[in-house]
Each structure stands twice: as structure tokens, then as C-alpha cells.
Amino acid sequence: MPDLWRILLTLLFLFPFSLAQETHHHSAPEKLGKVSFPISCAPAVQEQFDRGVALLHSFAYTAAEDAFQGVAKLDPRCAMAHWGMAMTYFHQLWDPPIAPATISTAQEEIQRAQQIGTASERERQFINALALLYQEAATVPYRTRALNYEHAMSELASKNRKDTEAQVFYALALLANASPADKTHAKQKQAADLLEPLDRAYPQHPGIPHYLIHAYDNTELAARGLPAARAYSQIAPSAPHALHMPSHIFTRLGLWDDSITSNLAAREAAHQQADTGEELHAMDYLVYAYLQSGRDKDAAQVIQQLKNMPNLNAADFKITYASIAMPVRYAVERGQWADAAGIAPPIGAPPQVVAIAVWARGLGLSRSGRSAEAHAEIERLRQIEEQLHASENDYWATQVRILTREVMAWTAQADGKPEEAAALMRAAADEEDAIEKLPVTPGPIIPAREQLGYLLQEQNHPELALKEFEKALTNAPGRQGALQGAAHAVELSAQK
């Protein structure tokens, strides 16, 4: 009998230890924030539906689609499950907002939602609003359909003022239609006015701080976005995009260490979830922050890791933009003109991404004494601008025109035409200052206003150069190139 008691005591001692060991290896619980989107489907699917909406609010579109498919499987008569699936194809703040290859699938899902139907007037409004976005997609321009969706969401939000999701999705629709050319940021402010009271009432909702960050992602409003930036990653740390988004505000304010921390976490989470686009997006912001911090070796290490990522989809804008922007940033920010001149345009990439590589080549050639060769890159940029205009992609056509003028300016400077060079670069700077960047990028590779400062410095006008550097630092605080340029301009002015 004593032996039996010894065995029992040993087992009692070991059991909690083994349980602790097992618990130690469990992954952390999923944290996506708290969303409540009541629907009229079977009660058993409500929690799964809310999870899908939470994933939507953190732009985890693939995971959200899986969640909504699970809802449809459990309740085949749930129309809102198909609304959710159709929403996963609408990437409102990305470029492009709807991938052409997914339009037919999205149309099928929203039509399925309409066919199933629902007794809820509110749910019908959500479904019919989204249907406007996909209706006649082959013939009606996206901007027209997006405005139709925004107006329908405005009506929905107006009729359901106490419905949190109606207000949040309407705010997102406003942000999706905010014009980059509107420097008053009217729609961003309208969205923020909707979201700020909700943020106080629902501090664990993932979409509210996320969309506040986007609303404040501009020079005028960036400081107001810091509380949302600090909160969002804590609310939904299981979503890689939630870990990355704070860096949009950190970048605007020149908080490089915060941006680095944010993007290291986002990159790791995206890698674990096999989200290549989000991983590269975080890496691009990371390279940018490293370069502004003077951590060139760390930036080089990220670029080397990029080279070890095989079979990247060149047709995916988010992937290919980051993959070409990183090496271009590294070469051009550091003035490695021979390396910049050797950058090869990516094959199969969207024209606006090809333009970045062509711009780097033209800049590298003109600034390393090979201005005659730079003219071919200028002509290539003009062709890309025409191509973008023909496809009605006016935003990127404008960006390419700015890049063209920059290369023309440095080529004119190399050819001994300083007045022409300064006029071209000033025109580029003025045009760039008049338009907002898209969320895909932390900013221009080198802002045109900063380049104007360096150009005037080369022309022995340090006082004029200093004014341009100061303006550049107002637009993009903490950029190392502008800070160093301003310091050098002050030194040269004192010498003069």
C-alpha cells in the first residue's frame, strides 16, 4: 500500500508540471479587437461573422473571406455572409481598390446576397450599397461606382445613427473617395468627425483607430493621429496590418525608432501568416526608417533579405512596388549614382512601378556625368505618363510627370543650364506639394523640394537652398537628407 501512495503522490506532482509544460507551448489567443455587427442569420454564426468583420477592418482580406465562407457553410441562407465575401474584394485604400481579376467573383457574391434576401431593411441597405460598386463594372468608371457606394453608405449611416458599423463603414467610404489633390482634406476631416466620438465609446474596435490613422496620414493632421497610432497595434496585434499602420503616423512625424519597432513586428507577423504583400509593405517602410536614422547597414540587410525572396508576383502592385522601391531608396538616398543607373525596370510590373526604376536610372546617369544617356530615360518616362493617361490613371500619370521633370532638371544641370534646371525642379516640387501620397508608400524616394535644395546648393545659392530644405522638413519632418542639406547650407552661407 505505501508503494501505491508513493505512485499516486508522484503522479499528482507531475500532472500540474506536465500541464504547465503543455500550456506553455500554446500560441497566444487571437486578438483582433471587439466588433459587434448584429445580423438576422442563425445565432450560431454571429460570433464567426463578427470575427470576419474584425478581419475586414484590419484589411486581412484572405482571412476574412475564409471567415465569411465559414458563416455561409453553417447558414446557407445568410445573405450577409455573401456581402462579407464581396467586401473582401474591395480594397478601398489600396491600389488598385478592386483587382480586375476579382470583379466577376465579387459580382457573383453580391448577386447571391441579393438572391437570398433578408427581412432586415438595414442588411438590405448594406447589400444594395455594395452592389452599386460592382454594378456595370465593365462600362462605368470606378470613381463613379465608388461615389455611388459612398452616397448609399451616407444614407445608411443617416438612417442608422446608433449603428456603429454603419458609421464606421461610411467613414471608410469617405476616405476611399478622398481626392489626393484636395489639400483641405475635407473628406478626411469628415471621416474623423464620425470616428472620434466612436473611438471614445468603443476603445477596442479595430476599424476606428485604423481609419483615424488613414484620415490623419497627411502633414496637416498627422499629430492628431498619434493616439490612434499608439492604440491600434494593442487592439488587434494578431493582424499584421494593425502592427504596421501606426508607422504611417510615425513616418509623418519623423519618429523613426517607433516606425522601426512597428514594422519589425508587422513584418514578422506577416511572414508567419504567409502574407507576402503585407510583409514587403512593412519592409519598405522599414528601409525608409532605417535610412532616415542613419542605419544604412540595417537597410542593406533588409534589401538582401528581399533578394532571397523568390517568385514574387510582379503583377501584384503592392508586392512589386515595395520590391522595386527598396533598392531604389537605398541607392538614391545614399547618392550611389552608379548603382542607381544600373537598376533594371521590373518585367511585368505596372507602368507606375516601372517608372520608379526608370527614374532612378535617369537620375543616376545624369548625376554621374552621363547626361546624354539620361535623355533616353526621360523619353521612356514620357511614354509611361502617356500610357497612364490613356488608361485614365491620372494620379500616377501626375506622379510620373513629376519624376520626369526631376530627371530633366538634373540633366539640364549636368548640361550647364542652371536656370532651366532650377525652373524644372521648382515646377516638380510645387506639383508634388499639391498632391497627397497614397498609403502604399512612406513618401517619395527623395521629395522634389529636397532635391531643389540640393540643386540650388550645387548652383552656389545656399541661402535659397536653405529655404527649400526648411520647406521640405515641414512637409516631411526628420528626413536625414534635408537635415544634412540644411546644415550644409547654413555652413556655406556663413562662409560666403
DRENLUMRO-473638 format. One line per 8 residues: number of its first residue (from 0); for each residue x, y, z of C-alpha. Coordinates in Angstrom, 2 decimals, decimal comma. Layout:
N
NUM> X/Y/Z; ...
// end
This chain:
496
0> 0,00/0,00/0,00; 2,74/2,55/0,80; 4,15/1,96/-2,70; 0,75/2,75/-4,20; 0,58/6,04/-2,25; 4,04/6,96/-3,47; 2,98/6,39/-7,08; -0,17/8,49/-6,61
8> 1,77/11,32/-4,99; 4,32/11,24/-7,80; 1,56/11,43/-10,41; -0,11/14,34/-8,59; 3,21/16,17/-8,58; 3,94/15,51/-12,23; 0,47/16,26/-13,59; 0,42/20,03/-12,97
16> 4,01/20,25/-14,21; 3,17/18,49/-17,47; 0,03/20,62/-17,82; 2,12/23,75/-17,37; 4,55/22,49/-19,99; 1,71/21,87/-22,44; 0,13/25,27/-21,78; 3,47/26,98/-22,28
24> 3,61/25,80/-25,90; 0,14/27,04/-26,84; 0,06/30,05/-29,15; -1,27/33,33/-27,81; -5,05/33,82/-28,11; -6,16/35,62/-31,26; -6,63/39,36/-30,68; -8,49/41,23/-33,40
32> -10,39/43,76/-31,28; -14,08/43,79/-30,48; -16,72/44,14/-33,18; -20,50/43,80/-32,83; -22,37/43,63/-36,14; -25,77/42,04/-35,36; -27,30/40,13/-38,28; -30,54/38,22/-38,80
40> -28,80/34,94/-39,69; -28,68/31,87/-37,44; -27,49/32,84/-33,93; -24,77/30,18/-34,18; -22,91/32,19/-36,87; -22,93/35,60/-35,15; -19,53/35,23/-33,48; -17,89/34,00/-36,68
48> -19,47/36,86/-38,64; -18,18/39,42/-36,13; -14,71/37,90/-36,46; -14,91/38,26/-40,25; -15,84/41,94/-39,90; -12,97/42,49/-37,45; -10,59/40,99/-40,00; -12,07/43,24/-42,69
56> -11,38/46,28/-40,54; -7,70/45,29/-40,36; -7,53/44,59/-44,11; -6,84/40,89/-43,51; -8,88/40,14/-46,60; -7,94/36,49/-47,19; -8,63/35,51/-43,58; -11,88/37,50/-43,65
64> -13,03/35,66/-46,77; -12,37/32,33/-45,04; -14,43/33,50/-42,05; -17,40/34,55/-44,19; -17,23/31,32/-46,16; -17,49/29,51/-42,84; -20,60/31,54/-42,00; -22,18/30,65/-45,35
72> -21,43/26,98/-44,82; -23,08/26,97/-41,38; -26,06/29,03/-42,57; -26,60/28,77/-46,35; -29,48/31,27/-46,10; -27,30/34,01/-44,60; -27,23/36,78/-47,20; -24,77/38,86/-45,17
80> -22,16/36,11/-45,42; -22,04/36,77/-49,17; -21,97/40,54/-48,56; -18,90/39,87/-46,42; -17,24/37,82/-49,15; -17,92/40,53/-51,71; -16,43/43,12/-49,33; -13,14/41,20/-49,18
88> -12,56/42,04/-52,85; -12,99/45,78/-52,22; -9,58/47,00/-51,03; -10,74/50,56/-50,53; -7,46/52,27/-49,66; -5,14/50,12/-51,76; -4,11/50,41/-55,38; -5,99/49,11/-57,25
96> -9,07/49,14/-54,99; -10,56/46,28/-56,99; -8,29/43,89/-58,88; -9,73/43,32/-62,37; -9,34/39,54/-61,98; -11,66/39,51/-58,95; -14,56/41,61/-60,25; -16,62/38,72/-61,63
104> -16,28/36,74/-58,38; -17,27/39,77/-56,31; -20,29/40,35/-58,55; -21,39/36,75/-58,10; -21,17/37,06/-54,32; -23,18/40,27/-54,06; -25,77/38,92/-56,50; -26,01/35,80/-54,36
112> -26,66/38,00/-51,32; -29,45/39,78/-53,18; -30,95/36,50/-54,38; -31,03/35,01/-50,87; -32,52/38,20/-49,49; -33,12/39,27/-45,91; -36,02/40,57/-43,86; -33,77/43,25/-42,35
120> -34,00/46,64/-44,08; -30,61/47,59/-42,63; -28,95/44,48/-44,08; -30,57/45,13/-47,47; -29,05/48,61/-47,41; -25,57/47,22/-46,78; -26,02/44,69/-49,61; -27,53/47,11/-52,12
128> -24,90/49,76/-51,40; -22,12/47,32/-52,20; -23,97/46,12/-55,29; -23,67/49,66/-56,69; -19,90/49,34/-56,53; -19,82/46,24/-58,72; -22,72/47,15/-60,99; -21,74/47,58/-64,66
136> -18,06/47,47/-63,71; -17,04/46,84/-67,32; -18,55/50,09/-68,59; -18,89/52,51/-65,64; -15,64/54,07/-64,30; -14,57/53,00/-60,83; -14,74/56,56/-59,46; -18,40/56,84/-60,44
144> -19,24/53,50/-58,83; -17,26/54,37/-55,70; -19,17/57,64/-55,33; -22,46/55,76/-55,78; -21,37/53,44/-52,96; -20,37/56,37/-50,75; -23,75/58,07/-51,25; -25,59/54,86/-50,42
152> -23,48/54,42/-47,29; -24,22/58,02/-46,33; -27,94/57,28/-46,48; -27,45/54,07/-44,50; -25,45/55,88/-41,81; -28,03/58,66/-41,66; -30,91/56,21/-41,12; -28,96/54,16/-38,57
160> -27,21/56,77/-36,45; -26,78/54,43/-33,48; -25,37/51,62/-35,65; -21,61/51,65/-35,11; -20,76/49,59/-38,19; -22,86/51,79/-40,45; -20,91/54,84/-39,26; -17,51/53,13/-39,48
168> -18,03/51,72/-42,97; -19,34/55,10/-44,14; -16,22/56,78/-42,76; -14,11/54,29/-44,72; -16,10/55,05/-47,89; -15,32/58,75/-47,41; -11,60/58,01/-47,07; -11,68/55,83/-50,17
176> -13,01/58,77/-52,19; -10,82/61,49/-50,70; -9,02/63,24/-53,55; -5,21/63,35/-53,27; -5,45/66,81/-54,84; -7,65/68,17/-52,02; -5,16/69,76/-49,63; -8,01/70,90/-47,37
184> -8,54/67,19/-46,52; -12,30/67,75/-46,40; -13,33/64,09/-46,56; -10,60/63,02/-44,15; -11,91/65,55/-41,63; -15,49/64,42/-42,22; -14,47/60,82/-41,58; -12,53/61,80/-38,46
192> -15,55/63,70/-37,11; -17,56/60,48/-37,39; -14,86/58,30/-35,87; -13,52/60,34/-32,94; -16,71/60,07/-30,78; -16,93/56,35/-31,61; -13,32/55,90/-30,57; -14,18/57,15/-27,09
200> -17,27/54,94/-26,90; -15,71/51,75/-28,37; -12,00/51,81/-27,48; -11,45/48,17/-28,55; -12,95/48,47/-32,05; -10,17/47,80/-34,62; -11,58/49,77/-37,53; -11,95/53,07/-35,70
208> -8,26/53,73/-34,90; -7,25/52,16/-38,22; -9,32/54,60/-40,24; -8,38/57,51/-37,99; -4,74/56,82/-38,87; -5,62/56,95/-42,55; -7,64/60,15/-42,05; -4,69/61,80/-40,33
216> -2,00/60,46/-42,69; -1,05/63,89/-44,04; 1,15/66,78/-42,97; -1,74/68,94/-41,75; -3,34/66,39/-39,42; -0,60/63,88/-38,55; -0,12/64,98/-34,93; -3,80/64,27/-34,24
224> -3,27/60,66/-35,31; -0,73/59,77/-32,62; -3,25/58,46/-30,03; -4,82/56,15/-32,64; -1,35/55,02/-33,74; -0,41/54,14/-30,18; -3,68/52,24/-29,64; -4,29/50,26/-32,83
232> -1,43/47,75/-32,54; -2,54/46,95/-28,99; -6,15/46,37/-30,05; -5,53/43,93/-32,90; -1,97/42,54/-32,62; -2,99/39,33/-34,43; -3,41/41,33/-37,66; -0,10/42,23/-39,35
240> -1,63/45,37/-40,84; -2,58/46,59/-37,37; 1,05/46,26/-36,30; 2,22/48,21/-39,37; -0,35/51,03/-39,60; 0,98/53,11/-36,67; 4,14/53,67/-38,71; 2,15/55,83/-41,15
248> 1,83/58,44/-38,39; 5,33/57,79/-37,04; 6,72/58,42/-40,52; 4,78/61,67/-40,86; 6,20/62,91/-37,56; 9,77/61,65/-38,04; 9,53/59,14/-35,17; 11,93/56,67/-36,75
256> 12,57/54,37/-33,79; 8,82/53,93/-33,33; 8,41/53,21/-37,03; 11,19/50,62/-36,94; 9,66/48,84/-33,95; 6,24/48,87/-35,60; 7,43/47,44/-38,90; 9,69/44,79/-37,40
264> 6,64/43,40/-35,58; 4,42/43,72/-38,65; 6,94/42,02/-40,89; 7,35/39,07/-38,54; 3,59/38,61/-38,16; 3,02/38,87/-41,92; 5,76/36,32/-42,58; 4,23/33,88/-40,12
272> 0,86/34,27/-41,85; 2,40/33,97/-45,35; 1,09/37,43/-46,30; 3,81/38,43/-48,76; 2,25/41,75/-49,74; 1,97/42,93/-46,15; 5,47/41,65/-45,36; 7,01/43,62/-48,21
280> 4,95/46,71/-47,36; 6,38/46,63/-43,83; 9,89/46,04/-45,20; 9,64/49,11/-47,45; 8,63/51,33/-44,52; 11,40/49,70/-42,50; 14,07/50,52/-45,10; 12,81/54,10/-45,22
288> 13,01/54,48/-41,44; 16,46/52,85/-41,26; 17,83/55,26/-43,87; 16,43/58,30/-42,04; 18,04/57,00/-38,83; 21,46/56,58/-40,45; 21,23/52,80/-40,05; 22,35/52,05/-43,59
296> 23,69/48,57/-42,76; 20,30/47,55/-41,36; 18,62/48,86/-44,51; 21,08/46,89/-46,64; 20,30/43,75/-44,66; 16,56/44,11/-45,39; 17,31/44,53/-49,09; 19,47/41,43/-49,06
304> 16,58/39,55/-47,45; 14,37/40,86/-50,24; 16,73/39,33/-52,81; 16,30/35,96/-51,07; 12,51/36,05/-51,55; 11,90/34,12/-54,79; 8,94/34,08/-57,17; 7,46/37,45/-56,23
312> 4,32/38,29/-58,21; 5,35/41,25/-60,37; 1,74/41,88/-61,41; 0,68/42,49/-57,78; 1,07/46,23/-57,28; 1,60/46,08/-53,53; 4,32/43,45/-53,88; 6,16/44,88/-56,85
320> 6,03/48,49/-55,64; 7,80/47,63/-52,39; 10,28/45,28/-54,06; 11,49/47,95/-56,50; 11,19/50,94/-54,13; 13,53/49,43/-51,53; 16,70/49,09/-53,67; 15,93/52,40/-55,36
328> 15,65/54,12/-51,98; 18,93/52,60/-50,84; 20,86/53,74/-53,92; 19,35/57,18/-54,41; 19,11/58,26/-50,76; 22,82/57,46/-50,35; 23,88/59,13/-53,62; 25,16/55,90/-55,16
336> 24,60/57,11/-58,68; 26,34/54,26/-60,50; 24,15/51,77/-58,64; 21,04/53,83/-59,42; 21,96/53,91/-63,12; 22,23/50,12/-63,10; 18,73/49,44/-61,73; 16,73/47,36/-64,19
344> 12,99/48,06/-64,65; 10,94/45,07/-63,44; 9,38/42,87/-66,10; 5,61/42,51/-65,97; 5,14/45,24/-63,35; 2,50/48,01/-63,55; 3,77/51,04/-65,51; 3,88/53,31/-62,46
352> 6,28/50,88/-60,78; 8,43/50,61/-63,91; 8,60/54,42/-63,84; 10,34/54,40/-60,45; 13,14/52,22/-61,82; 13,42/54,33/-65,00; 13,56/57,50/-62,86; 16,36/56,00/-60,74
360> 18,31/55,12/-63,88; 17,84/58,61/-65,34; 18,84/60,26/-62,08; 21,89/58,02/-61,74; 23,03/58,72/-65,30; 22,57/62,48/-65,14; 24,30/62,79/-61,77; 27,27/60,65/-62,73
368> 28,21/62,64/-65,82; 26,27/60,61/-68,38; 23,57/63,14/-69,19; 23,44/62,17/-72,88; 22,27/58,69/-71,85; 19,71/60,14/-69,43; 17,67/61,56/-72,32; 16,56/58,05/-73,26
376> 15,18/57,54/-69,74; 13,36/60,88/-69,94; 11,67/59,74/-73,14; 10,76/56,44/-71,51; 9,14/58,29/-68,61; 7,13/60,43/-71,03; 5,84/57,30/-72,73; 4,79/55,83/-69,37
384> 2,99/59,05/-68,47; 1,04/58,90/-71,76; 0,24/55,24/-71,11; -1,16/56,07/-67,67; -3,22/58,96/-69,01; -4,64/56,69/-71,71; -5,76/54,23/-69,03; -7,30/57,15/-67,04
392> -4,87/56,63/-64,16; -4,41/60,36/-63,67; -2,92/60,17/-60,17; 0,05/58,08/-61,24; 0,36/59,98/-64,52; 0,91/63,11/-62,43; 3,47/61,34/-60,27; 5,38/60,19/-63,35
400> 5,32/63,73/-64,76; 6,96/64,89/-61,51; 9,62/62,19/-61,83; 10,23/63,21/-65,46; 10,81/66,83/-64,52; 13,26/65,80/-61,80; 15,40/63,84/-64,26; 15,14/66,68/-66,79
408> 16,28/69,14/-64,13; 19,39/67,19/-63,17; 20,16/66,56/-66,84; 19,89/70,29/-67,58; 22,20/70,99/-64,63; 24,73/68,49/-65,99; 24,47/70,13/-69,42; 25,32/73,55/-68,00
416> 21,79/75,00/-67,99; 21,29/76,03/-64,34; 18,30/78,34/-64,82; 16,40/75,71/-66,79; 17,31/73,11/-64,18; 16,03/75,23/-61,29; 12,77/76,05/-63,10; 12,10/72,39/-63,88
424> 12,82/71,25/-60,32; 10,72/74,02/-58,80; 7,80/73,04/-61,03; 8,21/69,43/-59,90; 8,33/70,47/-56,23; 5,25/72,69/-56,50; 3,27/69,95/-58,21; 4,38/67,31/-55,71
432> 3,46/69,54/-52,77; -0,03/69,99/-54,21; -0,90/66,29/-54,15; -1,01/63,72/-51,35; 0,83/60,41/-51,42; -1,06/57,13/-51,41; -0,81/54,76/-48,41; 1,32/52,32/-50,42
440> 4,42/54,45/-49,85; 6,02/56,25/-46,90; 6,74/59,09/-49,29; 8,62/59,98/-52,48; 12,03/58,34/-52,77; 13,50/61,84/-52,42; 10,98/64,71/-52,22; 11,30/67,15/-55,11
448> 11,53/70,07/-52,65; 14,55/68,43/-51,03; 16,12/67,88/-54,45; 15,54/71,56/-55,25; 17,56/72,44/-52,15; 20,47/70,31/-53,30; 20,26/71,71/-56,82; 20,39/75,31/-55,57
456> 23,28/74,35/-53,31; 25,20/73,00/-56,32; 24,49/76,29/-58,06; 26,11/78,13/-55,12; 22,87/79,59/-53,73; 22,99/78,31/-50,14; 20,53/80,91/-48,78; 17,91/79,89/-51,34
464> 18,73/76,23/-50,75; 18,17/76,61/-47,01; 14,64/77,93/-47,59; 13,81/74,89/-49,69; 15,25/72,48/-47,13; 13,17/74,15/-44,43; 10,02/73,73/-46,52; 10,95/70,12/-47,21
472> 11,32/69,46/-43,48; 7,90/71,00/-42,83; 6,40/68,52/-45,28; 8,49/65,55/-44,09; 9,99/66,12/-40,62; 13,19/64,35/-39,71; 14,34/63,34/-43,19; 18,09/62,90/-42,95
480> 18,83/64,28/-46,42; 17,00/67,54/-45,76; 18,53/67,92/-42,30; 22,05/67,41/-43,65; 21,32/69,69/-46,60; 20,06/72,45/-44,32; 23,13/72,14/-42,06; 25,44/72,35/-45,08
488> 23,54/75,33/-46,45; 23,99/77,17/-43,15; 27,71/76,39/-43,24; 28,08/77,60/-46,83; 26,12/80,79/-46,09; 28,46/81,56/-43,22; 31,47/81,05/-45,48; 30,03/83,38/-48,11
// end
